[in-house]
Structures are given as structure tokens and as C-alpha cells.
């Protein structure tokens, strides 16, 4: 673990660099989300097919994430992250030049692969360089950059699409992100606690397998799948709901719901101090329960209440993600890059699977069906949290954790 503490100049330098990196990652990953109804309209496809430019990216990101950590242990943390940011910025511009859905999906697939070099490696870098007492706060600030990047991309592309075109919006994002990527390359300090390893396929598979043997980490991976799947499902299809009957809101007006990401940025920054006060298990339960409450509030029919529900849900999600991701970094005793890669593999896999399956629920059951899907995912997340709590208490192995949960249910 690192020794850089909060309040120091180096800590602020690292956090600002990663805030920018998180911004670039999420603006290029999610800039197409408010455009899904536009893709369905322009290319003449159903909602589930129209979601592919986002789902294929998160799916490719999830798979590539498994390899990104190991590659960074051979090439170096900073080199991999810089290459990832520059490449995704250039591909954001290439995306703006596509003219058919297959072309768009193909470029977004490649973009998902190159994006993998930042998120998993960022968590490993922070775990190695930042002091344990300051780690949750540092990751919270990094996730704040994610939140603001995601918010900016969604609002900007939706507004530009209404004024000019979605292709112009993506071109501008590509150029802006390239400049921010160059800032990251210049400002991020080199790793001090990183130990380079020669690439070995055997080490790659054995280190991944080792992380999968820890029941506590397995619970955290499952929670990441479920909370991210819920989050993306809600945001994918709330645009379809508000653009259609009985609301018929404009694209730019609907995009303003992404301003609630500011609340998510606040909650991810704030939750670190609350974890130190109340404990991880209690705070993770509270944040997931907040997501449940927010999803139920969105069943209301008036727009202000729906937006309030989205805000509550968003605060809960970013808090839960901050706690769970920091928990992975501290629970993994070795090969932290692989542990982080697995966490994010399940995180983005949840986005891909639920983000597309949600389209089927939307088509058949409307918004009520989408909320029922989200509720089912979050209830499973709370079940896994109970198992995780047993592991944190030191009474956990794979068999007795299941046995104790069976006893609790009966």
C-alpha cells in the first residue's frame, strides 16, 4: 500500500489527474446514451437494437478489463493509462464519421477495448500509491470525475443533436478529450510502489483464479454486476419514457435529467468519511437501499417526482460503487490489478447484459417492467451483501457462508 496522505501536494496532483481521466473515460463511454432513441429512429430498429452502441462498448470493456491489469504490470501503469485515454479520444472522433449502425457498433466495440486500459489500472495505481486511510476518499474523487464526465457527455450530445447533429457532438467530444488526455500524461506522477513483472500467461490465469477463490471478493463482484446493471438500465430507458407518451419532452430537455449526476459526484466524495464513521457494511446497505427507494419513486407520473427519484437512485449508486470498489482494493492482498479488473469486468458486464435486457422489459411491460427488473437486481445485491458481511467478520468460507444464509432465510 502507498504512503501518500490526503492534504498533501502530491495527493492533490494525483487526484486532479485522475479526476480528468475519469471525466474522459465516462464522457467517451456514455456520450451515446441519450442518443439511443435517435439511433432507433435514424436506423429504423427496435429499442433493444438501438442500445447496442452502448452495450457493445461496455461488453468489450468488461472482457478487455481482464487483460488490462496484467498488461500494465508488464508495460507500467502510467503508459497503459495514457495510451488508453489518447486512443479513446481519437476513436470518439472516428465514431462521428460513421454512417450505418454496423459501422457505429464496430467502432464502439474497438473503443470499449481501448478504454479498458484506464479504469482497472487507475484503481491499482491508487491502491499502490495512496495511504490506506485516504484510499476511499481518493477513489471517491476519481469517481466524481466519472460522474461529471458522464453527465457532461449526455447533456452535451443531446443538446448538440437537437441543434446540429449527433455526429458533430461526438467530433467535438473527441477533440476536447484528446487535450485532457495530454494533460493527464503530463501531470500524473510516475508510480513509486509499482513492481514491474515480465508477462507470463501462467501468472495471468493463476492470479485471476486466486481472486475468484475469495468468497468476499466474489460477493463484491456480484454486487458490482447488479448495481451497475440497475443503474444503466434506468438511464437507458428513462429517455424512452420521457420522450414518449404522455410527456413528449424534447431531446435537450430530457438530457437535463443527467444534471442529477452532480448529486452522484457529491455522494461519492462524501461517502468516504461516512465509511470511516459507520463501517463499510452498514454504508453499503444504506446506499443500495437508497437505490431501491429511488427506483420506486420513479414510478410516479409527474416529471418533478420522477426526476427526484432519479436523483435519489443516482446518489445511492455512486455511494455503493465507491464503497465496493475501495473494498476490493483493500481486501485483495496480492495482484490488486487483477482484483480490480475482475470487479470492473462484472461491473461493465452488468451494464451490457441488463442494459440490453431492459429493452425487452420496456417493450413488453413499459416503465413498470423496467423498475421490476431493477428491483430484482438490487434485492439480489442485498442478499450478496449479507454474505459479504459474514466474510468480513472472518467466519466466511464458501460453504459455511451459504449454510448461514440458508439458516437466515429459514
N, C-alpha and C positions, 0 to 999 in steps of 0.2 A: 504493500500500500504506500501511497505517496505521503509527502510531508507538507505540501502547500496548504496553508490555512486561509480561511475567509478573512477578508480585510486587508490582505497584503497586495502589493502592486502586481505581483505575478499572477495571483488568483484573479484579479480584475482583468488582466490582459487575456488570460486563458478563457475566462467566461465571456468576454466580448467577442473573441474569435469564434467560440462555439455558438454564441447567440446568432452570429451572422451565418455560420454553417447550417444551423438548424433552420434558419429562415430560407436559405437557398434550397435545402433539401425538400422542405414541405411546400414551398411555392411551386417548385417544378413537379412535385409528385401530385399535388391536389389542384393545380390550376384548371384541370379539365372537369372537376366535379360539378360545378354549376352548369357546365355545358352538356351534360348527359341528355337532358330533354332536347337540346339543339341538335345533338348528333342523331338522336332518334328521328327527329323531323327531317333534317337535311339528307340523311342516308336512307330514310324510309324503313326503319327497323323497330322492333319492339323494345320496351324499356330495358329488359334483361340484356339484349344485344347492345343497346346503346351504352350500357355501363362497362362494356369491355375495355375501352381505352383507359379506364381507371383500374379495373380488376386485373387486367393482364399485367399492368405495371407492378402492382403490389404483389402479385403471384411470382413474377420474375424476381422481384426484390427479395421476397421471402427465401427462394431457393438459393439465389446468389449470396445471400447473407451468410449461409453456412460456410462458404469458402472465403469470404472477405476477411474474417478474423485471422485465419491461418495464413493467408497471403500477406497480411500486414505484419505478421510475426517474422516473415522472411524479408520483405521489402522495407519494412518500417512503417510505423503508424502514420506519420505525417504525409509521407509520399503517397500512400494509398488514398488518404482523405482528400488531398489536393487534386489528385487525378480524377477522383470521383466527382468532385464539385465542378471542375472545368468541363468534363465530358457531359455531365447532365445539363449544364448551361448551353453548350453547343447543340445538344440534341433537342432542347426546348425550342431553339430557333428552327431546326430541321422540321420539327413537328408542324410548325406553322406553314410549311410548304407542301404538306400532304393534301391530296385531293379526293381520296377514297377512304372508306372505313378500313379495308385491309391494310392500306399504307399507314394510316394513322395507328392502328393496332400494332403493326410491325415495329414502327419507330418507338412507340411507348414500351414495347417489350424490351428493346435494347436499353432504353432509358432506365427501366427497372433494374437491369443487370448492373449498370454502371453506378446507379445510386447506392447500391449495397455497400460500397466502399466507405461510406461515411457513418451511418448510424451505429453499427456494431463496433466499429473501430473507435468511434467517439466515446462510447461507454467504457471501452477497455482503457483508452488513454486517460480518461478522468479517474478511473479506479486506480490506475498506477501512479498518477501524479498528485492527486488531491488527498489531503488528510482525511481519515475515515469520518471524523466528526463533521467535516464540511462537505462530504460527498453528496448527500441527499440534496443540499441546497444548490450545489454546483449543477447537478443533473436537472434540478428544477428550473434553473435559469436557462439551461440548454433547451429544455422542453418548452420554455416560454418562447424562445426563438422559433421552435417548431409551430407553436400556436399562432404567433403573429405572422409567420410566413404563410401558413395555411389560410389564415383569414385574408391577408392581402391578396394572395393569388386568386382566391374565389371571388372576392369583390371586384378586383380589377378586371378579370376576364369577363365576368358577367356584364359589367358596365361597358367595357370596350366592345363587347359583342353587340350590344344594343346600339351603340353609337357608330361603330365601324364594322368590325368582323372579329370572330374568334381567332382567326389566323394572325391578324395584326396584334392582338393582345398577347399571344404566345411568342411572337417575334420580339416584342418589347421586353417581355419577361426574360427571354434568353440572353439578351444583351446586358440587362441590369444584373442578372445573376452571375454573368462572367466577371463583371467588375468586382462584385462582392467576393467571388471565389479567389480572385487575385489578392484582395485584402487579407483574406484568411491565410493564404500561403505566406504572405509577408509577415503577419503579426503573430501567428501561433508559435510559441517556443518549441524547440525540439524536445523529444522525450528524454527524460533523465533516468527513469527507472525501467525503461524498456530493455528487455534482453532478447537480442536477435537470435532466431533459430533457423537453421537450414531447413528447406522444405522437405518433409518426409510424409508420404502418403499414409504410412502406418500410424504416425503420430496424429495426423488429422482425424482418422477414424477412431483411434483409441481415446483421444481427448473428447470427441463428441460423445462417444459411448459412456465415458466416465461421468459426464454431466447428466446423462439420462438415467444413471443408476441412483441418483439422489432423489428420493420421493418429494422432498421440499421443493427442489428446482422443478420437478415435473408439475407440481401444483402451480407454481408461478408461471410456467409456460402455458398451462391450460387457461389460467386466468387472463394472460395476455391475449390469447386467441379469442376469448369470449368478450372481453371488454372492448377490444378493437373492432371485432365483428359487429358488436352492437352499435358502436359509435359511427362507423362508416355506413351501416345500413340506415341509421336515422338520417344522416346528412345526404345520402344518395337520393332518398325518396321523398324527403320533405319538400324538395324543389318541385317534384312532380305534383305533389298535393297542392302547393300554393299557386302554381301556375295554372292549375285546372279549376274545375267547378268545386265550390261556388265562389272561389276567391278571384281567379283570373288576374293575379298580380303580374306586373311587368318583370322581366328578367333582372333589371337593375334593382328593383325594389325587393325582390326575393333575395338577391345577393346580400342585402343588408343584414339578414339573419346571421351572417358569418361574423358580424361585429361582436357577437357573444364570445368569440374566441378570445377577446380581451379578458373576459372573466376566467377562461381556462388558463390563460397566461398568468393571471393573478393567483389562481388556486395552486398551480404547480410550483410557483415561487414560495407561497405561504406554507405549503404542507410540510416542508422540511422541518421547520421549527415545531410544528404540532406533533410530528412523529417523535421527536425527542421528548416531548412532554407526555404524550398519551400512549406511545408504543405503536409499532407497525401494524399489528393485527387489528387493533381497535380502529385505527385510522383507515386501514384498507376496507374494513367492513363498512365504516361510515361513508366512504367515498362511493363504494359500489351501491349501497342503499340509496345514496343521493341520485345515482344514475337511474335506479328503479323509479324513484319519485318523479324525476324529470320526465321520463318516458310516459308515465301515466298522465302527467299534466298536459302533454301534447295531444291527448285525446279530446281536449276542449275544442269548441268550434270557432271561438273568436280569436283573431290573429294575435292580439297582445298576450293572451294567456298561452297560446301555442309557443310564442317566442320566449316567454318566461320559462316554460317547460324545457325548451332547448337550452336556455342559459343554465338552468339547474343541472341538467344532464351533462352539459359540457364541463362545468366545474367539477362534477363528480368524476368524469372520465380522466381529466388531466391530473387530478389528485391521485387517482388509483394508479395511473400509468407511472407517475413519478415514484410512488412508494414501491411498486412492484419491480421496476427496473433497477432502483437502487438496492433493493433486497437481493436481487440476483447478483449484483456486483459484490456485495458483502458476504453472501452465502457461499459463492464459488471460491474454493480455496486454491485452485490452480486453473490454468487455461481459461482465464476470465474472458478472453476474446471469444472463445468458443461458447462459453456460457451465455454471453451477451448475444452472440449470433443466433443461438437456439431460441432465446427469448424473443428476439425480433423476427425470427423465422415464423414462429407461431403467431406472433403479433400481426404480421402482414398476411399470413395465410388466412387468419380470421377475417381480415379485411376483404380478401379476394373471394373467399367462399361465401360468407354471409352477405357481402356487398352485392353479389350476383343473385344468390338465392332469395334475397329480399325482394328482387324484381318479380319473382314468381308469387310471393305473398301479396305484393302490391297489385299485381294483375288480377289475382283471384279474390282477394279479401279487402283491398283498399288499405287505408291507413291503420285500421284496427288490426289487420293481419300483420302489418309491419311491426306494430307495437307488441303484439303477442310473440312474434319471433324474438324481439329484443328482450322481452321479459323472460322467456325461456333460457336464453343465453346467460342473462345475469343471475338467474336462480342457480344455474349450474356453477357460475363463478363463486357464489356464496358457499356452495357445497364444497368446492375445492379450497376455499379459504379456511373452512373448518379443519380440513385435513392438513393444510399448511400450518395452522396453529399447533396441532399436535406435533408436527415435526419440529417447530421452533421450540417447543417445550422439551425436546430431547427424548420423547417417548416414541418416536416415529421410526418404523421401518415399513416397507411396503405392505407387509401382511397385517401387523397389528394396527396400522392406521385404518385400514379398511374394516377390520374387525370392530374397532371402537366406533367408527362411523355407523356401521350396521346396528350396533347397540344403541347409539343415539337415536337412530331413526325408529327403532322398535320401542 
